[in-house]
Amino acid sequence: MRAITSCCLTVFLLLGGCSTVPTLPNAKPAVADAIWDGEQPALCLALSGGGIRSGAVSLGVLQGLHEQGLLQETDLVSTVSGGGYPVYGLIATAVKAPNSTLDSLLADGSKFITTSEDLPFISADDGVLAAFLGGAGVSVSVISTILGPTPDIVERATLSYLYALDIHETFVGYMAPNGDGISLAQSKSVGQGLAFPYWIIQTSASTGLRPPLNAHRYEFGDVFELSPDWIGSDTFGYMRSYISDLTLMDSVVASAAAIDAPRTNNDDFAVPDWAKRIGFGLGVGVSLQDGKQVFLSDGGFIENQAVIPLLRRSCKNILALDASHDPDAKMRGWSNVAKYMHANGWQVSVPHFVKGTSPADKPKDAWHLPSHLYALSGSKPDQTRVDILVMKLGIDQSEVGLYPAAVQDFWREQLGNGIKEPGCNGLKRLKNRCTFPQQATVTQLFKPAEFRAYRCLGYHLVKDVVSRPSSGPLYRPDAVFSSIDCAAPPPAPDVPNPADTLQ
């Protein structure tokens, strides 16, 4: 959402909590089946959580993969939280403009790309507007009429309204006449028309129609998948069907509902129990086809890499973007993935950076990446093998000149004025942003230049992958990159250009 400062957030919690948690009933009978009909998927993509940072980087990743023909070869795309934003944007934009193709949408300089960079993702009026809507009892449907068409979920929850509005505005365009209320079922045909891979949105599920209280603990079995014709989890079972009233935007908002976080980690930031009891929440309460009632919330509570749905389907090769908050480069999220694999009887290799060096020991060392690529693999009891190649978010200070111009410019802006290392303070001190590219998710105040820098960093990560023989089936020895916006800058007079080494 556009900006919730710590002050505005306090007001919002006090006044905005009267919004009702959306409850989406569905009387459709249950149909249980396997979660995948086809052969073992050969190539899958995972787009991690990380808020708008992940949304921007994921957009650049999709651009790069499409340019190299790899997106067309991808069988499944799994997303969690911010990783789902550009997927929503692509599908909703295709509804708005039926003649759209991936070529036209993901081309450098396309309206879809430039729209995402036109406005800040967060602005200071959101917290005030949220407090006004909740405290004054103003009908969201009336405000929606004033501001223009917005996703269905906005009529049910104030905070969700603002969150959905910002995602929609950034990745589709302000006041788009269509594409806002597209259902999961409808989105399947739109995705097929775009030749976009089959997508999965990862959420977390708890019993009941309200957010879980602070003492709640999520387990691996609570990872709940939402896709055009499959929903479910290990705990609640899988149904070859869809929730008829759940829109694509509902799914994305639920997947990114970190504000409902139970105290399952070391974060201080969590909605208090009293606010949850009166109906404050970003997630979605739904009734499943078999009569069970569940509350769907942020999928990153369990596993923020969006990899579990792909492991369930035994994807042969998984390319994963890790844009989650990890300022000390400890790769803790991947330790959680390894735990899941071990718990299911997998034989797991020792995760490692592809250059053979170990993760950083200190936060400042995270900026001296040994490699953007991190690898792990595993074999199921039936000997089915899965290889995961992770694109790690970060920058090597010793090679800044090799990064795209937009990245270099933002890097210099962030680390100028004699700053020797990132000012990363995690989630506990919200007023202190971490410097690019690892600021905490809840302190992201994105401006157009920052969005562009992140998008270009995602594009660069793909370039790094396809140019390395160690990336296996993703290696493209003859790859040609044609992006103009993300090209390295021309060399200064009489100064060698480090980017020439990439030619």
N, C-alpha and C positions, 0 to 999 in steps of 0.2 A: 504494500500500500504506500501511498505517498506519504508521508512522514509521520511517524508517531514519535515525538520526542518523549523523553522520560516524564516531563511535566504533563504533556497532553495525554500520555498513556495513563497516568494516575487519574486524571479527570474522566477519561474514557471508561476505566474500570468501575468508577463510582456511578457514572450515569448511563453508560452504554450497556450495562449488564442486563437490562430489562428485555433485550431482544430475545425472541424465542429461538430455541434450537430447531433448525428445520427437520421435520419428520416427513419422510417420503414413503407412504404406504404402497404396497404392491400385492395384489391378490393372485398374481400369476403362479400356477402350480410349479413345483420344483421338478427339475430334470437333472438327475445326477449322471455324470459321465466322467471319462478321463479328461485331463486338462490339456491334452495336445493330441491331435489326430494324425498329424503328418509324420514324416521321417525325422530323425534327429536333426535339429536345425544346425546348419553349417556355420553361420555367422550371425551373431547377435550383438546389439549395442545397449549399453547401460548408461543412463544419464543421471548422475547423482543429485542429491539435494544440495542446498547451498543458497536458497533464496534467489533473488534476481541476479546475483553473481553467477549462479549455475545456469539460470535462464539465458543470460547473455553468452556465456562460454559455450553452452550447448548449441546455441544458434550458429556460432562459428564452426563448431564441430560438424554440424549437419551440412553447412556450406562446403567444408573441405571434403567430407566423405562423398557428397553428391558430385563434386567436381572430378573426383577420382573414380567415379563409377562404383564406389563401395556401398553407398546407401542403397543403390538398386539391387545389390547382392545380399543385403541384410534381410534376414528372415523375421527377426523380432526386435523391437525397441522397448526396453523397460525403463520407466522413469519414476522418480520420487521427488516430491516437492518441486523446487524450481526447475528441475530437469524436464518437467512436463509442460512448462510455459510455452516454449516454441512449438511443441507438438500441437497443443491447443491452437496456437496462432495459425499454424499451417492449415489445419482442418477448418477452422472457423473462417479464415480468409478465403478458402476454396468455396465455402458456401456463399460468401458474399460475392465472389467473382468466379462463377462456375467454369469458366474457360482457363482457369489457372492451371499451371503445371509446375512441377518441382523446378524445372529449368527457369521459368519466369519468376517464381517466388524466391528462389535461393541465389539467383544471379546477383553479382556484385552491383550495387546501386539500384536494385529493384525497389519498388515502393514498399514491399513487405520488409525489406532490410532497413530502409531509411526511416520508415515509420517508427521502428523500434528505438531509434536514436533521436527522435525529434523532441521528446519531452522528458523531463526527469521522471524516474519511476516513483520517486517519493517526493512529496512536497509538504510544507509545514501546515497546510490547511486540513489535512486528513484527520488528525487527532481532534481538532476543534469541531469539524463537521460530524465526526462520529459521536462526540459528546452531545452536540446539539440534537442530532437525530434521536439518540437514545433518551436524553433527558427531557426534551420537549415533547416527546411522543409523536413526532411528525411521521406521517405515513411514508414508508420507504417507497411505496408505489407512486406517491405524488412526486417525491424527489426524483424518482426514476423517470417520470414523464418530463420533468424539467431538464434533466441532464441527458436524456436520450436513452435508447434501448440498451439494456444491460442484461447479464445472465439471470436466469430464473431464480437462482438462489438468493439474489439480493432482496427479494420480497419477503424473506423469512428471517434474515439476521443482518443487523446493521454492520458489524465488522466484516462479515462475509461480503456484503455489498461493496464496501470500499476496496477490499482485497481483489474481488473479481473485477471491479471497475478498472483498477490499475493494470491488471494483467491483460484485460481486454483492450484497453486503450493503447498499451505498449505494443502488443503483438498483433493486433488487428487494425486498430485505428479508432479514433474517437467517434462516437455516435454511428457506428457501423449498423446499417439497416438489417443485416442478416448475420447468422452465424453465432449469435449470442446464446440461444437456448437450444442448441443442437443436442439431441439425445445420444446416448452411447450407441444405440442401435443405428441411428442415422449416420453417425460418424464412420461406421465401417464402410459404407458404400462410398463416402467422400474420400476416405483414405485410399480405398482401392482405385478410385478415379485418378488420384494423384500418383499412383504407384508408390505410395509410402508404405514402409514395412508395417506389419501387424504390431499394434502397440499395446502395452500393459501399463497401467498406473498403479503404483504400490501405495497402499494405505495401511493403517493399523486398525484392528477391530477389537472392540470390547463389548461385553454383553450389555444390553439396554439401549435406551435412546438418548442418554445424557453423557456428557464427557466424564471419563473416569476420574475419581478423586485422587488426591496427591499420593495416597499410599499404593495406588495401582502399579503393577509391574507387567510389562508386556513380555511375551515369550515369542520364539521363532514361529510357532504355529499360528500366531496372531497376525502375521503378514497377510493382508487381505488384498487380493488382486481385483482390479476393475478393468475390463476390456470390452470391446463391442459385443461379444457373445459368450464370454466366460467371466464369472465372478466367483469369489470364495477364498477360503484359506484352509490350512490343515485342521484348524480348530472347528470351523463351522461347516466344512465340506465345500465342494466345488459344484457349481451349477452351470450347465450349458444353457445359459439364458442371460438376461440382463434385468436390471431394476428399471422398470418402465418409466418412472418419473425422474430418474437421475440423469442430469445432463452432463456433458463433457466438462463444462466449467465447474459443476458441483464436484466432480471427481478430482479435478486439479486443486480446487480450494481445500477439499478434505485432505488430500495428499500433502498439502503444505501447511497444515493447521498447527504449527509448532507452538502457538500461543496457548494451546490447551495442554501443554506438556505436564504429565504427572512427574513427580520427583523421582525419576529413575536414573538420574545422573548427578553431576556436580553443579549443574546450572542453578543459579539463584532465581532465574526468571521463570515463573510459572503462575498461571491463573489460580488464585486462592479458591479453596473449596466452596466458600460461601457464594462466590460468583458463579461457579458451575451449578450450584444447587438451584439458582434462580433462572438458569437458562442461558448463561453467557457461554458462547463457544464458537469456534470456527469450523468444527467438524460437522458431520451430517449424520443424523439418526435415521436408519432405514429399517424397513421390515422386509426380510428375505422371503423368497418364494415358499419356503417350508414353514413359515410362521415365526421363525426366530427373529429377534430384534437385536440390532447391533448398532454401535456408534462407531463411525469411521473417522479416523483422525490421522495425524501426520505419520506417513510410512517410515520416516526416518527415526522414529522412536526405537525401532528394533534394528533396522539395518538401512543406513542412509546411502548405500551405494547402488540400490535398485538391482542387485545381482541375484537375489534369492529366487525370483520368478524364473530367471534364466537357468539357474542351477536345477530347478525343479524339472525343467524341460530338457536338461542335458545338452545344452548348446555346445557344439564342438569347440568353437572359438568365440570368446567374448571380448569385445573392445569396450572398456569402461572408462568413462570420464569421472575423475575424482575432483570435484569442485567444492567439496565439503570443507568446513573450517578445520584446518589442521596446521596451525602456525609453527609447530615444532617438528613437523614431518615425521611423526611417529607411526603414521599409517594405522592408527588404532581401529578405524572402520574396517580395515581388511583383516585385522585380527578377529573381529567379530564374524566376518564371512568364513574365515578358516574354522572358527568354532562351530558354525552351522554345518560345515562340511564334515568335520570330525563327528558331530552328534548324529549324523546320518550315515556313518560307516565309511566315509570316503578316506582314501589314502591321499594326504595332502603334501605337496612339495613345500620346501622352505621359501616363503615369499622373499623377493629380492629385487633391487634395482638392476636393470639389465646390464649395467656396466660393472656389476659385481661389488659395488661399495655398499656400505650399511647406511641406514637412515641417520639423520642428524642427531647430535647429542644435545644441542642447545637451540633455542628458538631462532637465534640469528643465523645459524648454519642452514636453516631451511631455505634460505635464499641462495645458497650455493648448491643447487641441486646436482647430485651426481648424474642424474638423468631425468628426463620427463617420463620415462617408461619404467614401470614396476610390474613384475610378473609373478603369478602363482598358478598352480595347476593342481588337478586332483583326479582321482579315478574312483568311480563308484564300485560297490561290491561286484557288479556284473562286468567290471573292467572297462566300462564306458569312460573315456577320458575327456576332460574339459580343460582348456587352456584359457587363462584370463590375462589380458594385457591391459594395464592401467595407465591412462594418461594423467599424470600427476600435475596439479596446478602449482606453479611456482616459476621463479626466474633465476637463472644463474647470473650473478652479478658480473662474472668474468666474461660473459658472452652477450651482454645486453645489446651490442650492435647487430646481433644476428636476428633479433626479434623484429616484428613488424613495426612500422613507423608509429602507428597509434599507440602501441605498447611502450615503445621507447619514450615517447613524449609524456605519457602518463607516469611512467616510472620516474623520469627526471623530476616531474612535478611533485610526486609523492616523497621522493628521497632527496629532495633538494635541501638547501639551507643547512648543510653539514650534518644531516641525519646519518648516523653510522649503521643503524640496523632498524628493522621494522619495529614500530611502536605498538606491538600486539599485546593487548591486555585481556584477551578472551571475552567471555560474556559477562563478567562480573562488574565491569566499569563501562557502562553503556556510553558515557560521554566521550570516551577515548576510542577513536577508530583505529583499527589496525591499518597499516599502510598497504597499498596495492601489492599483490593481489589477494591478501589473506585477511581482510577485515572480517570481524564477526558478522554473522548473518543479520542479527537484529539491529546492527548499526549501519546498515547499508543505505546511504542517501545518494542514490545514483543520479548523476548528471549525464547528459548525452555523450560527452567525451569519455566518461568512464565506461559506459555501456559499450561504446565502440572499441575501447581498449580491450575489454574482456572478450568481446566477440572475435577480435583479431587474434587474441591469445589462443582461443579455441581453434581457430583456423590454423595457427602455427603448430599446435599440438598434433593435428592430423598430418601436417607436413613433416613433422618430426617422426611420426609413426611410419608413414609410407616410404620414407627415405632410408630406413634402417633395415638391413637384412635380418636383424634379430627379431623383427616383428612378424616373421613367418609368412603366413598366407596373405597378410596385409601389405607386404612389401611390394612397392611399385617402382622398379628400377628406372622406368622411363617416364615417371610422373612429371607433368607440366602444370605449374601453378600460375594462374592468370589473374589473381585478384589484384585490383588496382588500389582500392582503399587500404589494403593491408600490406602493400609492397614496402620493402625497405626504402628509406629515404635516399636521395642521391648523395654521393660523397661530398663533403665540404672541399673547397679548393686545397689541393696539395695534401689532402688527408686520405690515406687508404681506407676503403670501405670494407669492414669485416664481412658484410653480407655477400661480397663477391665470392667468398668461399663456398656459398651454396649454389652457385651457378654451374 
